[in-house]
Amino acid sequence: GNSVTQMEGPVTLSEEAFLTINCTYTATGYPSLFWYVQYPGEGLQLLLKATKADDKGSNKGFEATYRKETTSFHLEKGSVQVSDSAVYFCALSHTNTGNQFYFGTGTSLTVIP
Amino acid sequence: DGGITQSPKYLFRKEGQNVTLSCEQNLNHDAMYWYRQDPGQGLRLIYYSQIVNDFQKGDIAEGYSVSREKKESFPLTVTSAQKNPTAFYLCASSPDRLFGEQYFGPGTRLTVT
């Protein structure tokens, strides 16, 4: 079935460090892939998405490339800020399951000044 | 401003009591969803509704009930049959097809003692 695996946290980085959060998926064909961010005490917000292979989603300095060959959608940012501290969720949706969303377990990021 | 409202933010109940969580959206979205979030886990789908007066069970519907009498409202009742009701509950909606890009509310944290 469809599933998402993302790296376990928590991740702690110094301000301006480079960020990578790994996400791999299991699905047949071509699902749509998403990164959501959850700030403390809030709901999830869509950060970026990609709907076909080799697409790159980007937003607020974050990027992720849909890699079909490695079934991955790793999240990256070149220089993190304290305000990026949050929990990041990788997710997929696929037409073979009525486009139902499957979320990873989330990766907590703390950026220290 | 358009958005999704969940109230209250924090809710406390005694074991054995039913409790209803509110979810309202003014985005004119057709589809609405309820998720449960537990520490260290991804989101799990409880119920979803594609149109008014229609809803479907998600992966963990046991012990929950919903109604969809109005397009903008999708309340969730946590019944006394739900064995582990303490969790963070998130409501979401999507504008297009079922399970298209989802927009989340701020969540309700329910504590049952």
gemmi code that builds the backbone of each chain (N, CA, C; Angstrom):
import gemmi

chains = {
    "A": [
        ("GLY", (0.822, -1.203, 0.000), (0.000, 0.000, 0.000), (0.856, 1.253, 0.000)),
        ("ASN", (0.185, 2.378, -0.004), (0.897, 3.659, -0.002), (1.391, 4.004, 1.391)),
        ("SER", (2.578, 4.530, 1.486), (3.106, 4.952, 2.781), (4.228, 5.962, 2.588)),
        ("VAL", (4.530, 6.655, 3.673), (5.598, 7.663, 3.673), (6.495, 7.411, 4.876)),
        ("THR", (7.781, 7.474, 4.677), (8.743, 7.338, 5.759), (9.621, 8.580, 5.778)),
        ("GLN", (9.693, 9.229, 6.906), (10.572, 10.378, 6.990), (11.509, 10.235, 8.170)),
        ("MET", (12.637, 10.936, 8.079), (13.674, 10.790, 9.088), (13.141, 11.191, 10.461)),
        ("GLU", (13.623, 10.462, 11.450), (13.177, 10.756, 12.799), (13.915, 11.971, 13.322)),
        ("GLY", (13.251, 12.689, 14.188), (13.903, 13.803, 14.834), (14.199, 13.449, 16.277)),
        ("PRO", (14.326, 14.456, 17.104), (14.318, 15.849, 16.672), (15.632, 16.284, 16.035)),
        ("VAL", (15.544, 17.318, 15.232), (16.712, 17.898, 14.586), (16.945, 19.271, 15.199)),
        ("THR", (18.184, 19.513, 15.600), (18.554, 20.809, 16.157), (19.686, 21.393, 15.322)),
        ("LEU", (19.490, 22.608, 14.832), (20.491, 23.268, 13.998), (20.745, 24.682, 14.496)),
        ("SER", (21.904, 25.157, 14.212), (22.204, 26.563, 14.472), (21.667, 27.412, 13.329)),
        ("GLU", (21.332, 28.643, 13.645), (20.843, 29.568, 12.623), (21.836, 29.636, 11.466)),
        ("GLU", (21.314, 29.698, 10.259), (22.057, 29.767, 8.997), (22.641, 28.434, 8.560)),
        ("ALA", (22.400, 27.373, 9.292), (22.861, 26.051, 8.865), (22.008, 25.543, 7.718)),
        ("PHE", (22.532, 24.510, 7.036), (21.814, 23.866, 5.944), (20.914, 22.768, 6.509)),
        ("LEU", (19.708, 22.703, 5.972), (18.732, 21.723, 6.453), (18.411, 20.704, 5.378)),
        ("THR", (18.395, 19.433, 5.777), (17.828, 18.368, 4.949), (16.972, 17.498, 5.841)),
        ("ILE", (15.741, 17.269, 5.427), (14.870, 16.300, 6.085), (14.498, 15.275, 5.022)),
        ("ASN", (14.875, 14.044, 5.276), (14.649, 12.990, 4.284), (13.225, 12.461, 4.311)),
        ("CYS", (12.722, 12.181, 3.137), (11.394, 11.579, 2.994), (11.436, 10.610, 1.824)),
        ("THR", (11.013, 9.393, 2.068), (10.858, 8.424, 0.994), (9.439, 7.895, 1.019)),
        ("TYR", (8.986, 7.424, -0.111), (7.613, 6.963, -0.180), (7.539, 5.579, -0.830)),
        ("THR", (6.427, 4.934, -0.569), (6.096, 3.669, -1.230), (4.744, 3.844, -1.901)),
        ("ALA", (4.728, 3.653, -3.185), (3.477, 3.767, -3.949), (3.754, 3.298, -5.360)),
        ("THR", (2.736, 2.776, -6.004), (2.879, 2.449, -7.419), (2.561, 3.696, -8.239)),
        ("GLY", (3.144, 3.754, -9.400), (2.837, 4.871, -10.284), (3.373, 6.200, -9.776)),
        ("TYR", (2.561, 7.234, -9.927), (3.017, 8.600, -9.665), (2.081, 9.319, -8.703)),
        ("PRO", (2.367, 9.206, -7.424), (1.555, 9.962, -6.462), (1.908, 11.440, -6.513)),
        ("SER", (1.101, 12.257, -5.887), (1.454, 13.650, -5.620), (2.127, 13.708, -4.249)),
        ("LEU", (3.111, 14.571, -4.105), (3.900, 14.635, -2.870), (3.833, 16.041, -2.278)),
        ("PHE", (3.827, 16.093, -0.959), (3.626, 17.357, -0.246), (4.565, 17.440, 0.962)),
        ("TRP", (4.898, 18.668, 1.325), (5.467, 18.956, 2.633), (4.542, 19.950, 3.325)),
        ("TYR", (4.154, 19.576, 4.556), (3.377, 20.461, 5.402), (4.233, 20.854, 6.609)),
        ("VAL", (3.945, 22.037, 7.170), (4.657, 22.502, 8.363), (3.628, 22.818, 9.447)),
        ("GLN", (3.985, 22.454, 10.664), (3.101, 22.699, 11.812), (3.876, 23.465, 12.871)),
        ("TYR", (3.469, 24.706, 13.096), (4.078, 25.517, 14.146), (3.413, 25.171, 15.478)),
        ("PRO", (4.089, 25.405, 16.581), (3.571, 24.983, 17.891), (2.133, 25.424, 18.131)),
        ("GLY", (1.313, 24.475, 18.501), (-0.074, 24.770, 18.853), (-0.981, 25.093, 17.684)),
        ("GLU", (-0.510, 24.882, 16.475), (-1.314, 25.248, 15.300), (-1.590, 24.037, 14.424)),
        ("GLY", (-2.457, 24.238, 13.435), (-2.710, 23.206, 12.439), (-1.605, 23.168, 11.408)),
        ("LEU", (-1.750, 22.301, 10.419), (-0.736, 22.155, 9.385), (-0.949, 23.175, 8.282)),
        ("GLN", (0.155, 23.629, 7.721), (0.114, 24.533, 6.581), (0.885, 23.890, 5.434)),
        ("LEU", (0.332, 23.991, 4.239), (1.053, 23.466, 3.086), (2.300, 24.301, 2.849)),
        ("LEU", (3.442, 23.648, 2.753), (4.697, 24.347, 2.508), (5.040, 24.313, 1.019)),
        ("LEU", (4.976, 23.119, 0.428), (5.229, 22.994, -1.006), (4.713, 21.644, -1.489)),
        ("LYS", (4.645, 21.513, -2.811), (4.146, 20.266, -3.362), (4.752, 20.008, -4.739)),
        ("ALA", (4.656, 18.750, -5.178), (5.080, 18.370, -6.520), (4.155, 17.263, -6.991)),
        ("THR", (3.705, 17.355, -8.214), (2.708, 16.410, -8.682), (3.211, 15.455, -9.749)),
        ("LYS", (4.431, 15.652, -10.240), (4.972, 14.682, -11.183), (6.483, 14.593, -11.053)),
        ("ALA", (7.023, 13.494, -11.566), (8.440, 13.216, -11.424), (9.288, 14.357, -11.957)),
        ("ASP", (10.366, 14.650, -11.193), (11.341, 15.694, -11.508), (10.837, 17.107, -11.228)),
        ("ASP", (9.600, 17.235, -10.808), (9.098, 18.547, -10.392), (9.842, 18.987, -9.141)),
        ("LYS", (10.071, 20.287, -9.040), (10.649, 20.831, -7.815), (9.620, 21.772, -7.210)),
        ("GLY", (9.246, 21.499, -5.974), (8.389, 22.413, -5.236), (9.274, 23.355, -4.433)),
        ("SER", (8.851, 24.601, -4.299), (9.644, 25.548, -3.528), (8.744, 26.601, -2.906)),
        ("ASN", (9.160, 27.083, -1.723), (8.397, 28.098, -1.010), (9.202, 28.555, 0.194)),
        ("LYS", (9.272, 29.830, 0.430), (9.936, 30.416, 1.605), (11.373, 29.933, 1.766)),
        ("GLY", (12.064, 29.664, 0.685), (13.447, 29.212, 0.754), (13.598, 27.706, 0.880)),
        ("PHE", (12.494, 26.984, 1.065), (12.510, 25.531, 1.116), (12.331, 24.973, -0.284)),
        ("GLU", (12.964, 23.820, -0.526), (12.819, 23.148, -1.810), (12.724, 21.649, -1.607)),
        ("ALA", (12.061, 20.973, -2.536), (12.046, 19.511, -2.550), (11.823, 19.070, -3.982)),
        ("THR", (12.570, 18.054, -4.409), (12.462, 17.551, -5.775), (11.897, 16.148, -5.763)),
        ("TYR", (10.911, 15.914, -6.593), (10.246, 14.611, -6.728), (11.164, 13.700, -7.527)),
        ("ARG", (11.755, 12.712, -6.858), (12.690, 11.780, -7.500), (12.042, 10.409, -7.608)),
        ("LYS", (11.603, 10.087, -8.800), (10.947, 8.795, -8.996), (11.934, 7.645, -8.842)),
        ("GLU", (13.155, 7.831, -9.297), (14.120, 6.732, -9.296), (14.530, 6.303, -7.888)),
        ("THR", (14.476, 7.246, -6.953), (14.819, 6.924, -5.568), (13.595, 7.003, -4.660)),
        ("THR", (12.437, 7.196, -5.229), (11.155, 7.378, -4.489), (11.353, 8.288, -3.289)),
        ("SER", (11.890, 9.468, -3.563), (12.204, 10.397, -2.486), (11.678, 11.794, -2.759)),
        ("PHE", (11.551, 12.549, -1.685), (11.077, 13.940, -1.785), (11.691, 14.693, -0.594)),
        ("HIS", (12.983, 14.782, -0.565), (13.709, 15.361, 0.565), (13.528, 16.872, 0.624)),
        ("LEU", (13.326, 17.378, 1.825), (13.147, 18.817, 2.037), (14.502, 19.455, 2.354)),
        ("GLU", (14.801, 20.590, 1.710), (16.068, 21.272, 1.935), (15.854, 22.774, 2.078)),
        ("LYS", (16.743, 23.373, 2.868), (16.804, 24.832, 2.939), (18.250, 25.217, 3.191)),
        ("GLY", (18.707, 26.193, 2.469), (20.123, 26.547, 2.522), (20.555, 27.230, 3.807)),
        ("SER", (19.649, 27.963, 4.426), (20.028, 28.743, 5.607), (18.800, 28.899, 6.493)),
        ("VAL", (18.751, 28.108, 7.555), (17.546, 28.123, 8.390), (17.566, 29.303, 9.368)),
        ("GLN", (16.374, 29.688, 9.764), (16.187, 30.760, 10.733), (15.460, 30.217, 11.965)),
        ("VAL", (15.558, 30.968, 13.044), (14.865, 30.549, 14.266), (13.364, 30.348, 14.004)),
        ("SER", (12.815, 31.183, 13.149), (11.382, 31.112, 12.847), (10.992, 29.858, 12.066)),
        ("ASP", (11.964, 29.084, 11.608), (11.671, 27.824, 10.916), (11.436, 26.675, 11.892)),
        ("SER", (11.627, 26.910, 13.162), (11.405, 25.874, 14.165), (9.952, 25.425, 14.127)),
        ("ALA", (9.741, 24.152, 13.875), (8.396, 23.619, 13.674), (8.514, 22.108, 13.466)),
        ("VAL", (7.361, 21.480, 13.247), (7.352, 20.061, 12.861), (6.991, 19.995, 11.382)),
        ("TYR", (7.741, 19.205, 10.636), (7.565, 19.101, 9.189), (7.053, 17.703, 8.847)),
        ("PHE", (5.997, 17.667, 8.041), (5.364, 16.418, 7.648), (5.464, 16.239, 6.142)),
        ("CYS", (5.919, 15.074, 5.747), (5.886, 14.674, 4.351), (4.591, 13.894, 4.127)),
        ("ALA", (3.977, 14.039, 2.965), (2.716, 13.359, 2.706), (2.585, 13.032, 1.226)),
        ("LEU", (1.775, 12.028, 0.940), (1.461, 11.729, -0.453), (-0.021, 11.504, -0.614)),
        ("SER", (-0.486, 11.722, -1.827), (-1.838, 11.321, -2.185), (-1.780, 10.652, -3.543)),
        ("HIS", (-2.671, 9.709, -3.761), (-2.608, 8.911, -4.978), (-4.018, 8.574, -5.439)),
        ("THR", (-4.176, 8.586, -6.736), (-5.493, 8.275, -7.286), (-5.889, 6.821, -7.027)),
        ("ASN", (-4.923, 5.950, -6.788), (-5.277, 4.537, -6.588), (-5.932, 4.269, -5.240)),
        ("THR", (-5.920, 5.265, -4.370), (-6.635, 5.157, -3.091), (-7.561, 6.357, -2.934)),
        ("GLY", (-8.178, 6.753, -4.021), (-9.125, 7.864, -3.977), (-8.500, 9.167, -3.550)),
        ("ASN", (-7.208, 9.314, -3.796), (-6.484, 10.539, -3.436), (-6.388, 10.769, -1.939)),
        ("GLN", (-6.582, 9.723, -1.150), (-6.428, 9.865, 0.297), (-4.996, 10.244, 0.626)),
        ("PHE", (-4.845, 11.106, 1.634), (-3.528, 11.534, 2.070), (-2.914, 10.520, 3.033)),
        ("TYR", (-1.606, 10.287, 2.873), (-0.837, 9.486, 3.820), (0.301, 10.372, 4.329)),
        ("PHE", (0.354, 10.531, 5.643), (1.341, 11.409, 6.259), (2.470, 10.607, 6.902)),
        ("GLY", (3.666, 11.176, 6.873), (4.761, 10.648, 7.667), (4.565, 11.021, 9.125)),
        ("THR", (5.468, 10.575, 9.968), (5.314, 10.781, 11.403), (5.749, 12.164, 11.860)),
        ("GLY", (6.327, 12.928, 10.968), (6.736, 14.285, 11.325), (8.172, 14.341, 11.844)),
        ("THR", (8.850, 15.425, 11.538), (10.213, 15.666, 12.012), (10.247, 17.027, 12.687)),
        ("SER", (10.613, 17.018, 13.957), (10.674, 18.266, 14.713), (12.011, 18.958, 14.474)),
        ("LEU", (11.952, 20.221, 14.112), (13.159, 21.021, 13.873), (13.215, 22.166, 14.873)),
        ("THR", (14.341, 22.301, 15.539), (14.593, 23.441, 16.415), (15.827, 24.154, 15.908)),
        ("VAL", (15.690, 25.450, 15.667), (16.823, 26.260, 15.215), (17.216, 27.181, 16.353)),
        ("ILE", (18.477, 27.123, 16.740), (18.956, 27.933, 17.867), (19.797, 29.095, 17.345)),
        ("PRO", (19.681, 30.241, 18.001), (20.405, 31.428, 17.522), (21.916, 31.255, 17.664)),
    ],
    "B": [
        ("ASP", (-11.618, 37.346, 6.423), (-10.641, 36.401, 5.916), (-11.233, 35.005, 5.860)),
        ("GLY", (-10.925, 34.282, 4.754), (-11.406, 32.918, 4.663), (-10.520, 31.983, 5.442)),
        ("GLY", (-11.139, 30.937, 5.989), (-10.343, 29.987, 6.732), (-11.191, 28.938, 7.393)),
        ("ILE", (-10.525, 28.136, 8.216), (-11.171, 27.057, 8.953), (-11.057, 27.359, 10.438)),
        ("THR", (-12.175, 27.277, 11.112), (-12.223, 27.570, 12.543), (-12.542, 26.305, 13.298)),
        ("GLN", (-11.753, 26.039, 14.327), (-12.045, 24.930, 15.225), (-12.160, 25.497, 16.638)),
        ("SER", (-13.181, 25.047, 17.323), (-13.331, 25.510, 18.696), (-13.840, 24.384, 19.584)),
        ("PRO", (-13.463, 24.429, 20.855), (-12.468, 25.318, 21.444), (-11.045, 24.847, 21.128)),
        ("LYS", (-10.056, 25.580, 21.552), (-8.672, 25.175, 21.328), (-8.285, 24.047, 22.272)),
        ("TYR", (-8.789, 24.124, 23.521), (-8.538, 23.086, 24.519), (-9.889, 22.638, 25.069)),
        ("LEU", (-10.023, 21.324, 25.274), (-11.277, 20.766, 25.754), (-10.959, 19.655, 26.743)),
        ("PHE", (-11.651, 19.700, 27.873), (-11.434, 18.704, 28.916), (-12.771, 18.025, 29.204)),
        ("ARG", (-12.723, 16.696, 29.320), (-13.935, 15.933, 29.612), (-13.606, 14.777, 30.532)),
        ("LYS", (-14.637, 14.335, 31.197), (-14.511, 13.156, 32.034), (-14.772, 11.913, 31.186)),
        ("GLU", (-14.128, 10.853, 31.572), (-14.328, 9.582, 30.876), (-15.806, 9.193, 30.928)),
        ("GLY", (-16.295, 8.647, 29.805), (-17.686, 8.229, 29.746), (-18.625, 9.270, 29.154)),
        ("GLN", (-18.140, 10.468, 28.930), (-18.965, 11.529, 28.348), (-18.691, 11.636, 26.849)),
        ("ASN", (-19.738, 11.885, 26.082), (-19.553, 12.230, 24.683), (-19.158, 13.699, 24.593)),
        ("VAL", (-18.385, 14.036, 23.568), (-17.997, 15.432, 23.371), (-17.965, 15.735, 21.878)),
        ("THR", (-18.437, 16.914, 21.521), (-18.486, 17.309, 20.111), (-17.507, 18.432, 19.838)),
        ("LEU", (-16.674, 18.232, 18.821), (-15.701, 19.222, 18.386), (-16.242, 19.939, 17.151)),
        ("SER", (-16.093, 21.236, 17.172), (-16.642, 22.058, 16.097), (-15.613, 22.299, 14.997)),
        ("CYS", (-16.080, 22.322, 13.745), (-15.253, 22.699, 12.617), (-16.117, 23.465, 11.622)),
        ("GLU", (-15.734, 24.695, 11.332), (-16.464, 25.560, 10.407), (-15.478, 26.128, 9.385)),
        ("GLN", (-15.916, 26.171, 8.113), (-15.070, 26.780, 7.085), (-15.903, 27.721, 6.216)),
        ("ASN", (-15.281, 28.828, 5.844), (-15.951, 29.792, 4.950), (-15.200, 29.908, 3.640)),
        ("LEU", (-14.573, 28.814, 3.232), (-13.796, 28.774, 1.989), (-14.625, 28.265, 0.820)),
        ("ASN", (-15.862, 27.884, 1.103), (-16.743, 27.310, 0.083), (-16.187, 25.992, -0.468)),
        ("HIS", (-15.473, 25.267, 0.370), (-14.927, 23.974, -0.041), (-15.991, 22.893, 0.103)),
        ("ASP", (-15.970, 21.958, -0.843), (-16.934, 20.859, -0.786), (-16.514, 19.768, 0.194)),
        ("ALA", (-15.239, 19.403, 0.171), (-14.774, 18.265, 0.959), (-14.208, 18.715, 2.306)),
        ("MET", (-14.508, 17.927, 3.331), (-13.981, 18.204, 4.667), (-13.525, 16.900, 5.307)),
        ("TYR", (-12.595, 17.031, 6.268), (-11.927, 15.856, 6.838), (-11.669, 16.066, 8.338)),
        ("TRP", (-11.606, 14.964, 9.054), (-11.138, 14.972, 10.431), (-9.959, 14.010, 10.564)),
        ("TYR", (-8.899, 14.530, 11.221), (-7.712, 13.737, 11.512), (-7.445, 13.741, 13.007)),
        ("ARG", (-6.770, 12.711, 13.417), (-6.298, 12.630, 14.798), (-4.772, 12.621, 14.760)),
        ("GLN", (-4.161, 13.364, 15.688), (-2.704, 13.406, 15.777), (-2.280, 13.034, 17.186)),
        ("ASP", (-1.426, 12.025, 17.285), (-0.874, 11.606, 18.562), (0.632, 11.850, 18.551)),
        ("PRO", (1.230, 12.044, 19.730), (2.669, 12.347, 19.786), (3.500, 11.314, 19.031)),
        ("GLY", (4.401, 11.804, 18.195), (5.299, 10.910, 17.479), (4.658, 10.152, 16.343)),
        ("GLN", (3.407, 10.484, 16.021), (2.733, 9.786, 14.924), (2.275, 10.784, 13.883)),
        ("GLY", (2.089, 10.278, 12.696), (1.513, 11.106, 11.653), (0.031, 11.266, 11.878)),
        ("LEU", (-0.603, 11.981, 10.979), (-2.041, 12.187, 11.082), (-2.776, 10.935, 10.604)),
        ("ARG", (-3.837, 10.607, 11.292), (-4.657, 9.467, 10.885), (-6.072, 9.959, 10.600)),
        ("LEU", (-6.628, 9.482, 9.506), (-7.920, 9.958, 9.035), (-9.054, 9.286, 9.790)),
        ("ILE", (-9.972, 10.087, 10.318), (-11.106, 9.565, 11.076), (-12.341, 9.446, 10.183)),
        ("TYR", (-12.771, 10.560, 9.626), (-13.921, 10.620, 8.730), (-13.648, 11.679, 7.664)),
        ("TYR", (-14.348, 11.547, 6.549), (-14.309, 12.596, 5.547), (-15.666, 12.706, 4.867)),
        ("SER", (-15.893, 13.869, 4.285), (-17.163, 14.152, 3.635), (-16.906, 14.893, 2.337)),
        ("GLN", (-17.467, 14.398, 1.276), (-17.276, 15.024, -0.031), (-18.352, 16.075, -0.323)),
        ("ILE", (-19.565, 15.806, 0.149), (-20.654, 16.751, -0.066), (-21.581, 16.733, 1.143)),
        ("VAL", (-22.488, 17.650, 1.168), (-23.459, 17.731, 2.261), (-24.262, 16.442, 2.338)),
        ("ASN", (-24.532, 16.017, 3.572), (-25.329, 14.821, 3.862), (-24.673, 13.518, 3.418)),
        ("ASP", (-23.385, 13.566, 3.183), (-22.648, 12.353, 2.828), (-21.317, 12.356, 3.534)),
        ("PHE", (-20.920, 11.227, 4.132), (-19.608, 11.123, 4.748), (-19.180, 9.658, 4.761)),
        ("GLN", (-17.876, 9.470, 4.864), (-17.292, 8.138, 4.795), (-16.329, 7.927, 5.948)),
        ("LYS", (-16.213, 6.686, 6.389), (-15.258, 6.348, 7.436), (-13.840, 6.384, 6.874)),
        ("GLY", (-12.936, 6.870, 7.721), (-11.520, 6.808, 7.393), (-10.896, 5.585, 8.033)),
        ("ASP", (-9.627, 5.684, 8.343), (-8.886, 4.527, 8.852), (-9.181, 4.190, 10.312)),
        ("ILE", (-9.626, 5.194, 11.091), (-9.811, 4.959, 12.529), (-11.154, 5.519, 13.006)),
        ("ALA", (-12.245, 5.148, 12.356), (-13.557, 5.734, 12.649), (-14.217, 5.205, 13.916)),
        ("GLU", (-13.780, 4.074, 14.423), (-14.460, 3.477, 15.574), (-14.435, 4.403, 16.785)),
        ("GLY", (-15.620, 4.609, 17.376), (-15.734, 5.468, 18.546), (-15.975, 6.932, 18.213)),
        ("TYR", (-16.126, 7.241, 16.934), (-16.386, 8.608, 16.482), (-17.648, 8.643, 15.625)),
        ("SER", (-18.269, 9.820, 15.558), (-19.368, 10.023, 14.626), (-19.305, 11.451, 14.100)),
        ("VAL", (-19.883, 11.667, 12.921), (-19.883, 12.995, 12.302), (-21.247, 13.268, 11.688)),
        ("SER", (-21.455, 14.509, 11.309), (-22.617, 14.899, 10.523), (-22.173, 15.981, 9.546)),
        ("ARG", (-22.915, 16.123, 8.464), (-22.609, 17.159, 7.477), (-23.939, 17.696, 6.951)),
        ("GLU", (-24.582, 18.496, 7.783), (-25.879, 19.072, 7.433), (-25.737, 20.355, 6.637)),
        ("LYS", (-24.600, 21.009, 6.767), (-24.335, 22.240, 6.033), (-22.955, 22.146, 5.390)),
        ("LYS", (-22.779, 22.818, 4.286), (-21.516, 22.753, 3.563), (-20.363, 23.259, 4.422)),
        ("GLU", (-20.630, 24.279, 5.236), (-19.555, 24.920, 5.975), (-19.237, 24.270, 7.306)),
        ("SER", (-19.988, 23.257, 7.717), (-19.832, 22.717, 9.057), (-19.671, 21.201, 9.034)),
        ("PHE", (-18.746, 20.683, 9.853), (-18.484, 19.240, 9.887), (-18.085, 18.857, 11.320)),
        ("PRO", (-19.031, 18.827, 12.242), (-18.692, 18.524, 13.629), (-18.353, 17.059, 13.850)),
        ("LEU", (-17.460, 16.822, 14.777), (-17.012, 15.479, 15.138), (-17.409, 15.196, 16.578)),
        ("THR", (-18.080, 14.068, 16.812), (-18.423, 13.647, 18.168), (-17.522, 12.491, 18.568)),
        ("VAL", (-16.849, 12.678, 19.679), (-16.023, 11.628, 20.255), (-16.899, 10.925, 21.297)),
        ("THR", (-17.232, 9.699, 21.061), (-18.157, 9.012, 21.956), (-17.411, 8.301, 23.075)),
        ("SER", (-18.174, 7.831, 24.034), (-17.574, 7.114, 25.163), (-17.000, 5.762, 24.726)),
        ("ALA", (-17.322, 5.340, 23.517), (-16.799, 4.081, 22.993), (-15.366, 4.197, 22.491)),
        ("GLN", (-14.889, 5.420, 22.342), (-13.511, 5.623, 21.869), (-12.572, 5.365, 23.048)),
        ("LYS", (-11.733, 4.357, 22.896), (-10.935, 3.889, 24.033), (-9.834, 4.857, 24.459)),
        ("ASN", (-9.260, 5.562, 23.537), (-8.156, 6.481, 23.846), (-8.434, 7.840, 23.200)),
        ("PRO", (-9.367, 8.600, 23.739), (-9.788, 9.821, 23.059), (-8.837, 10.998, 23.213)),
        ("THR", (-7.959, 10.962, 24.185), (-7.051, 12.103, 24.398), (-6.101, 12.227, 23.208)),
        ("ALA", (-6.176, 13.362, 22.510), (-5.372, 13.560, 21.298), (-5.587, 14.986, 20.802)),
        ("PHE", (-4.843, 15.315, 19.762), (-5.001, 16.581, 19.063), (-5.810, 16.294, 17.799)),
        ("TYR", (-6.932, 17.004, 17.612), (-7.818, 16.746, 16.489), (-7.739, 17.890, 15.494)),
        ("LEU", (-7.545, 17.534, 14.245), (-7.412, 18.518, 13.186), (-8.496, 18.336, 12.148)),
        ("CYS", (-9.111, 19.438, 11.782), (-10.102, 19.467, 10.724), (-9.465, 20.079, 9.481)),
        ("ALA", (-9.836, 19.607, 8.312), (-9.282, 20.136, 7.068), (-10.366, 20.189, 6.008)),
        ("SER", (-10.116, 20.957, 4.967), (-11.033, 20.994, 3.826), (-10.228, 21.091, 2.551)),
        ("SER", (-10.854, 20.741, 1.442), (-10.179, 20.871, 0.152), (-11.164, 21.378, -0.885)),
        ("PRO", (-10.681, 22.222, -1.795), (-11.582, 22.930, -2.699), (-12.049, 22.121, -3.905)),
        ("ASP", (-11.223, 21.239, -4.365), (-11.523, 20.589, -5.631), (-11.987, 19.161, -5.415)),
        ("ARG", (-11.268, 18.268, -6.019), (-11.611, 16.857, -5.885), (-11.337, 16.392, -4.474)),
        ("LEU", (-11.957, 15.316, -4.133), (-11.755, 14.722, -2.818), (-10.275, 14.454, -2.613)),
        ("PHE", (-9.774, 14.868, -1.451), (-8.375, 14.709, -1.083), (-7.432, 15.514, -1.962)),
        ("GLY", (-7.921, 16.551, -2.592), (-7.007, 17.492, -3.213), (-6.267, 18.237, -2.115)),
        ("GLU", (-5.473, 19.229, -2.498), (-4.683, 19.993, -1.541), (-5.554, 20.401, -0.356)),
        ("GLN", (-5.097, 20.104, 0.823), (-5.921, 20.308, 2.012), (-5.481, 21.514, 2.822)),
        ("TYR", (-6.477, 22.182, 3.382), (-6.259, 23.347, 4.230), (-6.718, 22.963, 5.635)),
        ("PHE", (-5.859, 23.239, 6.617), (-6.121, 22.772, 7.968), (-6.562, 23.891, 8.904)),
        ("GLY", (-7.398, 23.510, 9.861), (-7.727, 24.401, 10.960), (-6.646, 24.354, 12.024)),
        ("PRO", (-6.776, 25.155, 13.086), (-5.747, 25.241, 14.118), (-5.734, 24.064, 15.078)),
        ("GLY", (-6.797, 23.240, 15.074), (-6.824, 22.059, 15.922), (-7.483, 22.278, 17.274)),
        ("THR", (-7.959, 21.165, 17.843), (-8.506, 21.137, 19.206), (-7.784, 20.046, 19.973)),
        ("ARG", (-7.259, 20.421, 21.126), (-6.598, 19.426, 21.961), (-7.611, 18.938, 22.992)),
        ("LEU", (-7.965, 17.672, 22.907), (-8.944, 17.061, 23.805), (-8.219, 16.222, 24.845)),
        ("THR", (-8.572, 16.462, 26.103), (-8.025, 15.671, 27.197), (-9.181, 15.034, 27.956)),
        ("VAL", (-9.155, 13.720, 28.061), (-10.193, 12.982, 28.766), (-9.562, 12.281, 29.969)),
        ("THR", (-10.133, 12.550, 31.151), (-9.554, 11.960, 32.371), (-10.595, 11.121, 33.107)),
    ],
}
model = gemmi.Model(1)
for chain_id, residues in chains.items():
    chain = gemmi.Chain(chain_id)
    for i, (resn, *xyz) in enumerate(residues, 1):
        res = gemmi.Residue()
        res.name, res.seqid = resn, gemmi.SeqId(i, " ")
        for name, pos in zip(("N", "CA", "C"), xyz):
            atom = gemmi.Atom()
            atom.name, atom.element = name, gemmi.Element(name[0])
            atom.pos, atom.b_iso = gemmi.Position(*pos), 0.0
            res.add_atom(atom)
        chain.add_residue(res)
    model.add_chain(chain)
structure = gemmi.Structure()
structure.add_model(model)
structure.setup_entities()
